[in-house]
Amino acid sequence: MLRGVPYKWLVAIAFVFGLFMEILDMTVLNTALPALGRQFGVGTESLQWLVTGYLVSMAVFIPASGWVADRFGSKRTFLFALAVFTAASLWAGFAGSLTELVAARIVQGVGGGLLTPVGTAMLFRAFPPDERAQASAVLSIPTGLAPALGPVLGGWLVDNVDWRWIFLMKVPIGVAGIAFTAAMIREERTDHPGRFDVIGFVAGGGALALLLVGLDQGSASGWGSATAFGPLLGGVLLALVFVIAELRIAEPMIDLRLLRIRLFRAGNLLMLPSSGALMGTLFLTPLLLQSLMGADATGSGLVTMFQALGMTATMPFAGRLYQRVGPRWMLISGFGAVAASIAALLAVDVSSSLWAVRIPMLTMGIGMALTVIALQAATFAQVAPEAMTRASSVFATTRQVAAAAGVALVATILTLRTEQRLGGLAPVVTDAVRQDAMLSAFRDTFVAALVLAVLGLLVALRVRDSDAAASMRSTNPVAETAEVGGPEQPGMARRAGEGHQPDTRAGL
């Protein structure tokens, strides 16, 4: 090991390698989507699977990550995840068709689904509880730098080198991470990992995959077609099997019983509009900039990076703000800012200045920082320490499902509305008329993202700061004066120094 460097910082460095590579992957790809569409001659309904396929694969494997790490060891699992992600990046760089590229992205998702939760567990085991604020600060390096760098780097590579390098550039990062982890990190495992939940793994992953396939086919073939209705019906049935099975078995892959905890339930519910609106907007904006506003890939990246800049600049202050005002007003303000940003994008047209997009993206980043910090801090406030691993799996799965569903939703609506808008035109029209029709389709789709943000705002109004008292300073008057009571719930932690349980009466 490196002489004089505490082991906890070696673990932090190893995790930064993986997390930086994973976040960079998504932010680089979004900017390159229009170029990939031209390269393979496909439209939005096909391009979405480069994003959705990866997110679905991640969502399938995130719940299994805890059991895999307990069974085979956290270091071995982390190395496997890095190796899979790196090898799939190499494969994607040499893909000869869109189908092959989507397959490589799905394999990447296997690595990504194991990488983040296992790395996070390694990090928080290495740092004692009173130093975990330092560990969280470590995460701000890749989560802040990668989203800001990714769009610009992806655009520059597409415009000046070759689209293949948006995948190939991650290979040396992955190799360096593998070498560092193998040399510097020690193995950790548990003697009793429990049984693998085969029914939960198959039913949960199958339900998500079928539902997203049904959404894709509905936009391409019509919602009444067998290719759309069949997968959608199958997805719903598998989802019911999944819920029933997870509620009945003793060691479920996803412990749905934790959702009885009001604040944990509200946090997961809020993650759906939060991730859905963000990922949907980040999918749409590069397409709008490059297809209608005349921006090249590099210019598009320089515009969308304002979202990352707003988020990065706000994160350090959001943590301190949470301690003072609590989650409710941060969530309300965050979702309000996101909704206002998407509403501002509705006013953009082909002649608008790029600042008409930069400012809303910056505002969206600020709003997302407030939302993310509040959700991460408050969602687990009532979860007992012994239930934390299971709760983390539920939360991570919800986040990935929301992101995948958000991209699938906006891609489906954009495809449908574009076909309808263009289909109503005469056989011969001017470019200006065609542009107006396509712009209307984009606006229709941004409305869907706006609805998600407004739904999040409405749910945030129901959050109670008193439920999150354990995660706030005792000097917070809301936390000090709130009366709590009611029956104890499974997996719920007691507030420090008090003999009461958080309020479990009706509501979120």
C-alpha positions as CSV (number, residue, x, y, z in Angstrom):
1,M,0.0,0.0,0.0
2,L,1.0,3.6,-0.4
3,R,3.2,4.6,2.5
4,G,1.6,7.1,4.9
5,V,-1.8,7.1,3.1
6,P,-4.7,5.9,5.5
7,Y,-6.5,2.9,4.1
8,K,-9.9,4.7,4.1
9,W,-8.5,7.1,1.5
10,L,-7.2,4.2,-0.7
11,V,-10.8,2.9,-0.7
12,A,-12.0,6.4,-1.6
13,I,-9.6,6.7,-4.6
14,A,-10.7,3.2,-5.9
15,F,-14.3,4.2,-5.7
16,V,-13.7,7.6,-7.5
17,F,-12.2,5.6,-10.4
18,G,-15.4,3.6,-10.8
19,L,-17.9,6.4,-10.1
20,F,-16.2,8.9,-12.4
21,M,-16.1,6.4,-15.3
22,E,-19.8,5.5,-14.8
23,I,-21.1,9.1,-14.6
24,L,-18.9,10.3,-17.5
25,D,-20.3,7.5,-19.6
26,M,-23.9,8.8,-19.4
27,T,-23.1,12.5,-19.8
28,V,-20.8,11.9,-22.8
29,L,-23.4,9.7,-24.6
30,N,-26.3,12.2,-24.3
31,T,-24.4,14.8,-26.4
32,A,-23.4,12.2,-29.0
33,L,-26.9,10.7,-29.6
34,P,-27.8,12.8,-32.7
35,A,-24.4,11.9,-34.3
36,L,-25.1,8.2,-33.6
37,G,-28.6,8.6,-35.1
38,R,-27.0,9.9,-38.3
39,Q,-24.3,7.2,-38.2
40,F,-26.7,4.3,-38.0
41,G,-29.6,6.0,-39.8
42,V,-32.1,5.6,-37.0
43,G,-34.5,7.8,-35.1
44,T,-35.3,8.7,-31.5
45,E,-37.3,5.5,-30.8
46,S,-34.2,3.4,-31.6
47,L,-31.6,5.8,-30.0
48,Q,-33.4,5.7,-26.7
49,W,-32.3,2.1,-26.2
50,L,-28.7,3.2,-25.9
51,V,-29.8,4.9,-22.7
52,T,-32.8,2.8,-21.6
53,G,-31.0,-0.5,-22.2
54,Y,-28.2,0.5,-20.0
55,L,-30.5,1.8,-17.3
56,V,-32.7,-1.3,-17.3
57,S,-29.6,-3.5,-17.0
58,M,-28.4,-1.4,-14.1
59,A,-31.8,-1.6,-12.4
60,V,-31.9,-5.4,-12.7
61,F,-28.5,-5.9,-11.1
62,I,-28.5,-3.2,-8.4
63,P,-30.8,-5.2,-6.1
64,A,-28.5,-8.2,-6.4
65,S,-25.3,-6.3,-5.7
66,G,-25.6,-6.6,-1.9
67,W,-26.0,-10.4,-2.0
68,V,-23.2,-10.8,-4.6
69,A,-20.8,-8.7,-2.5
70,D,-21.6,-10.7,0.7
71,R,-21.3,-14.0,-1.1
72,F,-18.1,-13.4,-3.2
73,G,-16.4,-10.5,-1.4
74,S,-16.7,-6.7,-1.9
75,K,-13.2,-6.4,-3.5
76,R,-13.8,-9.2,-5.9
77,T,-17.2,-7.9,-6.9
78,F,-15.9,-4.4,-7.4
79,L,-13.1,-5.7,-9.6
80,F,-15.6,-7.8,-11.6
81,A,-17.8,-4.7,-12.1
82,L,-14.9,-2.6,-13.2
83,A,-13.7,-5.3,-15.6
84,V,-17.2,-5.8,-17.1
85,F,-17.7,-2.1,-17.6
86,T,-14.3,-1.6,-19.1
87,A,-14.6,-4.6,-21.5
88,A,-18.1,-3.5,-22.6
89,S,-16.8,0.0,-23.3
90,L,-14.1,-1.5,-25.5
91,W,-16.8,-3.6,-27.3
92,A,-19.0,-0.5,-27.8
93,G,-16.1,1.4,-29.3
94,F,-15.8,-1.2,-32.0
95,A,-19.5,-1.9,-32.5
96,G,-20.5,-2.3,-36.2
97,S,-24.3,-1.7,-35.8
98,L,-26.8,-0.1,-33.5
99,T,-27.9,-3.6,-32.3
100,E,-24.4,-4.5,-31.3
101,L,-23.9,-1.1,-29.6
102,V,-27.1,-1.6,-27.6
103,A,-25.9,-5.1,-26.6
104,A,-22.6,-3.6,-25.4
105,R,-24.5,-0.9,-23.4
106,I,-26.6,-3.6,-21.7
107,V,-23.4,-5.4,-20.6
108,Q,-22.1,-2.1,-19.4
109,G,-25.2,-1.8,-17.3
110,V,-24.3,-5.1,-15.5
111,G,-21.0,-3.6,-14.4
112,G,-22.6,-0.3,-13.5
113,G,-25.4,-2.0,-11.5
114,L,-22.8,-3.6,-9.3
115,L,-20.2,-0.8,-9.3
116,T,-21.9,2.0,-7.4
117,P,-23.7,0.2,-4.6
118,V,-20.8,-2.1,-3.8
119,G,-18.3,0.9,-4.0
120,T,-20.5,2.9,-1.7
121,A,-20.7,0.1,0.8
122,M,-16.9,-0.2,0.7
123,L,-16.5,3.5,1.3
124,F,-18.8,3.8,4.2
125,R,-17.3,0.7,5.9
126,A,-13.9,2.3,5.6
127,F,-15.0,5.6,7.1
128,P,-16.3,5.5,10.7
129,P,-19.7,7.1,11.3
130,D,-18.3,10.4,12.6
131,E,-16.1,10.8,9.4
132,R,-18.8,10.0,6.8
133,A,-19.2,13.6,5.9
134,Q,-15.7,13.4,4.5
135,A,-16.7,10.3,2.6
136,S,-19.6,12.2,1.1
137,A,-17.3,15.0,0.1
138,V,-15.2,12.5,-1.8
139,L,-18.3,11.6,-3.9
140,S,-18.6,15.3,-4.9
141,I,-15.5,14.9,-7.0
142,P,-16.8,12.5,-9.6
143,T,-20.4,13.6,-9.3
144,G,-19.5,17.2,-9.9
145,L,-16.6,16.9,-12.4
146,A,-18.0,14.2,-14.7
147,P,-21.3,15.9,-15.5
148,A,-19.5,19.1,-16.3
149,L,-16.8,17.6,-18.4
150,G,-18.9,14.9,-20.1
151,P,-21.1,16.9,-22.5
152,V,-18.2,19.1,-23.7
153,L,-15.8,16.2,-24.1
154,G,-18.4,14.1,-25.8
155,G,-19.3,16.9,-28.2
156,W,-15.6,17.6,-29.0
157,L,-14.9,13.9,-29.7
158,V,-17.9,13.6,-32.0
159,D,-17.0,16.8,-33.9
160,N,-13.3,16.4,-34.2
161,V,-12.3,12.8,-33.7
162,D,-14.8,9.9,-33.9
163,W,-17.9,8.9,-32.1
164,R,-16.2,5.6,-31.1
165,W,-13.9,7.4,-28.7
166,I,-16.8,8.4,-26.4
167,F,-16.6,4.7,-25.4
168,L,-12.9,3.9,-25.9
169,M,-11.7,6.8,-23.7
170,K,-13.1,5.0,-20.7
171,V,-10.9,1.9,-21.2
172,P,-7.7,3.4,-19.8
173,I,-9.6,4.8,-16.8
174,G,-11.1,1.3,-16.1
175,V,-7.7,-0.4,-16.5
176,A,-6.1,2.0,-14.0
177,G,-9.0,1.5,-11.6
178,I,-8.6,-2.3,-11.8
179,A,-4.9,-2.2,-11.2
180,F,-5.2,0.2,-8.2
181,T,-8.0,-1.8,-6.6
182,A,-6.3,-5.1,-7.0
183,A,-3.1,-3.8,-5.4
184,M,-4.4,-1.5,-2.7
185,I,-7.8,-2.8,-1.4
186,R,-8.3,-5.7,0.9
187,E,-11.1,-8.2,0.7
188,E,-14.3,-8.1,2.9
189,R,-17.1,-10.6,3.0
190,T,-19.7,-12.0,5.3
191,D,-20.0,-15.6,6.4
192,H,-23.8,-15.8,6.1
193,P,-24.9,-14.1,2.9
194,G,-28.3,-15.9,2.9
195,R,-30.1,-17.4,-0.1
196,F,-30.3,-15.7,-3.5
197,D,-33.8,-14.5,-4.3
198,V,-34.2,-16.1,-7.7
199,I,-37.9,-15.2,-8.0
200,G,-37.3,-11.6,-7.1
201,F,-34.4,-11.3,-9.5
202,V,-36.2,-12.8,-12.5
203,A,-39.7,-11.3,-11.9
204,G,-38.4,-7.8,-11.0
205,G,-35.9,-7.6,-13.9
206,G,-38.3,-9.2,-16.4
207,A,-41.2,-6.9,-15.4
208,L,-39.1,-3.8,-16.0
209,A,-37.7,-5.0,-19.3
210,L,-41.1,-6.0,-20.7
211,L,-42.7,-2.7,-19.6
212,L,-40.0,-0.6,-21.4
213,V,-40.2,-2.8,-24.5
214,G,-43.9,-2.3,-24.5
215,L,-43.4,1.5,-24.3
216,D,-41.0,1.4,-27.2
217,Q,-43.2,-0.8,-29.4
218,G,-46.2,1.4,-28.6
219,S,-44.5,4.4,-30.1
220,A,-43.4,2.4,-33.2
221,S,-46.3,0.1,-33.9
222,G,-49.3,1.6,-32.0
223,W,-50.5,0.9,-28.5
224,G,-53.1,-1.6,-29.6
225,S,-50.6,-3.8,-31.5
226,A,-49.6,-7.2,-30.2
227,T,-46.0,-6.1,-30.0
228,A,-46.9,-3.4,-27.6
229,F,-49.8,-4.8,-25.7
230,G,-48.2,-8.2,-25.1
231,P,-45.0,-6.9,-23.4
232,L,-47.0,-4.3,-21.4
233,L,-49.4,-7.0,-20.1
234,G,-46.6,-9.4,-19.3
235,G,-44.7,-6.6,-17.5
236,V,-47.7,-5.8,-15.3
237,L,-48.3,-9.5,-14.5
238,L,-44.6,-10.1,-13.6
239,A,-44.6,-6.9,-11.5
240,L,-47.6,-8.4,-9.5
241,V,-45.7,-11.7,-9.1
242,F,-42.6,-9.7,-7.9
243,V,-44.6,-7.7,-5.2
244,I,-46.4,-10.8,-3.9
245,A,-43.1,-12.8,-3.7
246,E,-41.1,-10.1,-2.1
247,L,-43.7,-9.6,0.6
248,R,-43.9,-13.3,1.5
249,I,-40.3,-14.5,1.6
250,A,-38.0,-14.0,4.6
251,E,-35.0,-12.8,2.7
252,P,-36.3,-10.8,-0.3
253,M,-34.0,-9.1,-2.8
254,I,-36.0,-5.9,-2.4
255,D,-37.6,-5.5,1.0
256,L,-40.8,-3.8,0.1
257,R,-41.9,-3.9,3.8
258,L,-39.6,-1.0,4.4
259,L,-42.0,1.2,2.4
260,R,-44.3,1.1,5.5
261,I,-42.0,3.8,6.9
262,R,-43.7,7.0,5.9
263,L,-40.6,9.1,5.1
264,F,-38.8,6.3,3.3
265,R,-41.9,5.7,1.2
266,A,-42.2,9.4,0.4
267,G,-38.5,9.6,-0.5
268,N,-38.8,6.7,-3.0
269,L,-42.0,8.2,-4.4
270,L,-40.3,11.5,-4.9
271,M,-37.3,9.9,-6.6
272,L,-39.7,8.9,-9.5
273,P,-40.5,12.4,-10.7
274,S,-37.0,13.7,-9.7
275,S,-34.9,11.3,-11.8
276,G,-37.6,11.0,-14.5
277,A,-37.8,14.7,-15.1
278,L,-34.0,15.2,-15.1
279,M,-33.1,12.3,-17.3
280,G,-36.0,13.0,-19.7
281,T,-34.9,16.6,-20.1
282,L,-31.2,15.7,-20.5
283,F,-32.2,13.3,-23.2
284,L,-34.4,15.9,-25.0
285,T,-32.2,19.0,-24.8
286,P,-29.2,17.8,-27.0
287,L,-31.7,16.6,-29.6
288,L,-33.4,20.0,-29.7
289,L,-30.1,21.9,-29.8
290,Q,-28.6,19.9,-32.6
291,S,-31.7,19.1,-34.7
292,L,-33.4,22.5,-34.7
293,M,-31.2,25.2,-33.2
294,G,-28.1,24.6,-35.3
295,A,-25.7,23.6,-32.6
296,D,-23.0,21.1,-33.2
297,A,-22.2,18.4,-30.7
298,T,-19.5,20.5,-29.0
299,G,-21.8,23.5,-28.7
300,S,-24.6,21.3,-27.4
301,G,-22.3,20.0,-24.7
302,L,-21.3,23.5,-23.7
303,V,-25.0,24.4,-23.2
304,T,-26.1,21.3,-21.3
305,M,-23.1,21.4,-19.0
306,F,-24.8,24.4,-17.3
307,Q,-27.0,21.9,-15.5
308,A,-23.9,20.2,-14.0
309,L,-22.4,23.6,-13.1
310,G,-25.5,24.7,-11.3
311,M,-25.7,21.4,-9.4
312,T,-22.0,21.4,-8.5
313,A,-22.0,25.0,-7.3
314,T,-25.1,24.4,-5.1
315,M,-24.2,21.1,-3.5
316,P,-21.7,22.5,-0.8
317,F,-24.4,25.0,0.4
318,A,-27.3,22.6,0.2
319,G,-25.9,20.3,2.9
320,R,-25.7,23.2,5.4
321,L,-29.1,24.5,4.3
322,Y,-30.7,21.1,5.0
323,Q,-29.6,21.3,8.6
324,R,-31.3,24.7,9.0
325,V,-34.6,24.4,7.1
326,G,-35.1,20.6,6.8
327,P,-36.2,18.6,3.8
328,R,-39.7,19.9,3.1
329,W,-38.8,23.4,1.9
330,M,-35.7,22.2,0.1
331,L,-37.8,19.7,-1.8
332,I,-40.5,22.3,-2.6
333,S,-37.9,24.8,-3.7
334,G,-36.0,22.1,-5.7
335,F,-39.0,20.8,-7.6
336,G,-40.2,24.3,-8.1
337,A,-36.9,25.3,-9.7
338,V,-37.0,22.2,-12.0
339,A,-40.6,22.9,-13.0
340,A,-39.7,26.5,-13.8
341,S,-36.7,25.5,-15.8
342,I,-38.7,23.1,-18.0
343,A,-41.5,25.7,-18.4
344,A,-38.8,28.1,-19.7
345,L,-37.7,25.6,-22.3
346,L,-41.2,25.6,-23.7
347,A,-40.6,29.1,-24.9
348,V,-37.5,28.2,-26.9
349,D,-37.7,28.3,-30.6
350,V,-35.3,27.9,-33.5
351,S,-34.3,31.6,-33.4
352,S,-33.7,31.7,-29.6
353,S,-30.4,32.6,-28.2
354,L,-28.5,29.6,-26.7
355,W,-28.7,31.5,-23.4
356,A,-32.5,30.7,-23.5
357,V,-31.4,27.1,-22.9
358,R,-28.3,27.7,-20.7
359,I,-30.2,29.7,-18.0
360,P,-32.9,27.0,-17.6
361,M,-30.3,24.3,-17.5
362,L,-28.4,26.2,-14.8
363,T,-31.6,26.7,-12.8
364,M,-32.4,23.0,-13.2
365,G,-29.0,22.1,-11.8
366,I,-29.6,24.3,-8.7
367,G,-33.1,22.7,-8.2
368,M,-31.7,19.2,-8.6
369,A,-29.0,19.9,-6.0
370,L,-31.6,20.9,-3.4
371,T,-33.7,17.9,-4.3
372,V,-31.0,15.3,-4.3
373,I,-29.4,16.5,-1.0
374,A,-32.8,16.6,0.8
375,L,-33.8,13.1,-0.5
376,Q,-30.5,11.5,0.4
377,A,-30.4,12.9,3.9
378,A,-34.1,12.5,4.8
379,T,-35.2,9.3,3.1
380,F,-33.1,7.1,5.5
381,A,-33.8,9.2,8.7
382,Q,-36.3,6.6,10.1
383,V,-34.5,3.5,8.9
384,A,-32.7,1.4,11.5
385,P,-28.9,0.7,11.0
386,E,-29.5,-3.0,10.6
387,A,-31.9,-2.3,7.7
388,M,-29.7,0.2,5.9
389,T,-28.3,-2.1,3.3
390,R,-31.7,-3.3,2.3
391,A,-33.1,0.2,2.3
392,S,-30.2,1.4,0.1
393,S,-31.0,-1.4,-2.5
394,V,-34.6,-0.2,-2.6
395,F,-33.7,3.4,-3.1
396,A,-31.0,2.7,-5.7
397,T,-33.4,0.5,-7.7
398,T,-36.1,3.2,-7.6
399,R,-33.6,5.8,-8.9
400,Q,-32.6,3.6,-11.8
401,V,-36.2,2.6,-12.7
402,A,-37.2,6.3,-12.6
403,A,-34.4,7.3,-14.9
404,A,-35.1,4.5,-17.4
405,A,-38.9,5.3,-17.3
406,G,-38.2,9.0,-17.8
407,V,-36.2,8.5,-20.9
408,A,-38.6,5.9,-22.3
409,L,-41.6,8.3,-21.6
410,V,-40.1,11.3,-23.4
411,A,-38.7,9.3,-26.3
412,T,-42.1,7.7,-26.8
413,I,-44.0,11.0,-26.7
414,L,-41.4,12.7,-28.9
415,T,-41.7,10.0,-31.6
416,L,-45.5,9.9,-31.5
417,R,-45.9,13.7,-31.6
418,T,-43.3,14.1,-34.3
419,E,-45.1,11.6,-36.5
420,Q,-48.5,13.2,-35.8
421,R,-47.2,16.8,-36.4
422,L,-45.4,15.9,-39.6
423,G,-48.1,13.6,-40.8
424,G,-50.6,16.4,-40.9
425,L,-48.5,18.4,-43.3
426,A,-48.9,18.6,-47.1
427,P,-46.6,16.4,-49.2
428,V,-44.5,19.4,-50.1
429,V,-43.7,22.0,-47.4
430,T,-41.0,24.5,-46.7
431,D,-38.2,23.8,-44.2
432,A,-39.6,26.5,-41.9
433,V,-43.0,24.7,-41.7
434,R,-41.3,21.4,-41.0
435,Q,-39.2,23.0,-38.3
436,D,-42.3,24.5,-36.7
437,A,-43.9,21.1,-36.7
438,M,-40.9,19.4,-35.1
439,L,-40.6,22.2,-32.5
440,S,-44.2,21.7,-31.5
441,A,-43.5,18.0,-31.0
442,F,-40.5,18.9,-28.7
443,R,-42.7,21.3,-26.8
444,D,-45.4,18.6,-26.3
445,T,-42.7,16.3,-24.9
446,F,-41.3,18.9,-22.6
447,V,-44.8,19.3,-21.2
448,A,-44.6,15.6,-20.1
449,A,-41.4,16.3,-18.2
450,L,-43.0,19.4,-16.7
451,V,-45.9,17.3,-15.4
452,L,-43.4,15.0,-13.7
453,A,-41.8,18.0,-11.9
454,V,-45.2,19.3,-10.8
455,L,-46.2,15.9,-9.4
456,G,-42.9,15.9,-7.4
457,L,-43.8,19.4,-6.1
458,L,-47.2,18.3,-5.0
459,V,-45.8,15.2,-3.2
460,A,-43.1,17.4,-1.5
461,L,-45.9,19.5,0.1
462,R,-46.8,16.4,2.1
463,V,-43.4,15.8,3.6
464,R,-43.0,16.6,7.3
465,D,-39.8,17.9,8.8
466,S,-40.6,16.2,12.1
467,D,-40.2,12.8,10.4
468,A,-36.6,13.8,9.5
469,A,-35.6,15.1,12.9
470,A,-33.0,12.4,13.4
471,S,-31.1,13.7,10.3
472,M,-31.2,17.4,11.4
473,R,-29.4,19.4,14.1
474,S,-31.1,19.5,17.5
475,T,-31.0,23.3,17.2
476,N,-33.6,23.2,14.4
477,P,-36.8,24.5,16.1
478,V,-39.0,22.3,13.9
479,A,-37.1,19.2,15.0
480,E,-37.2,20.2,18.6
481,T,-40.8,21.2,19.0
482,A,-42.4,18.6,16.8
483,E,-44.6,16.1,18.6
484,V,-44.2,12.5,17.5
485,G,-46.0,9.4,18.4
486,G,-47.7,6.3,17.1
487,P,-46.9,2.6,16.8
488,E,-43.5,1.3,16.0
489,Q,-42.8,0.2,12.4
490,P,-40.4,-2.5,11.1
491,G,-36.9,-1.2,10.4
492,M,-37.5,2.2,12.0
493,A,-34.8,3.8,14.1
494,R,-35.5,5.8,17.3
495,R,-34.6,9.4,17.5
496,A,-31.4,10.0,19.5
497,G,-32.2,10.8,23.1
498,E,-35.9,10.3,22.8
499,G,-38.2,7.5,23.6
500,H,-40.8,8.3,20.9
501,Q,-41.2,6.9,17.5
502,P,-41.8,9.0,14.4
503,D,-45.3,9.8,13.5
504,T,-46.9,7.0,11.5
505,R,-50.4,8.4,11.0
506,A,-52.0,8.7,7.6
507,G,-50.1,10.5,4.9
508,L,-46.8,10.2,3.1
